[in-house]
Amino acid sequence: MHSGSCHCGAVTYTVDAPLDKAIECNCSICSRKGYLLSFVPREQLQVQTGEDAMTTYKFNTHRISHQFCPTCGCAPFGLGSAPDGTETAAINLRCIQDLDLASVKITPYDGKDK
């Protein structure tokens, strides 16, 4: 079980999944925000506090709901669907507490031209 939060702590959550791999996408939002994303089934993400206060940003194909805290602007996760329709959460590993990012297998993903 992993715990995460936005910068100010208004949004807290847990992820009940291994977070040992991630993608580093070069699309416009991921590169500007510095995301390292690990995708898990939606039911493995449990928002503890702040879910009703979060703001959503969608762009391009509008397939991912980028969630962020309106107070500090931190974007701890996004919500969407896998190609097979399964509800998915994209966890920003930079918002997970006590996760050694050096132990995560990071794979570059070319989302710039998609």
Summary of the structure (lengths in Angstrom):
residues: 114
radius of gyration: 13.1
end to end distance: 32.7
largest distance: 35.6
contacts: 328
relative contact order: 0.31
helix: 16%
strand: 41%
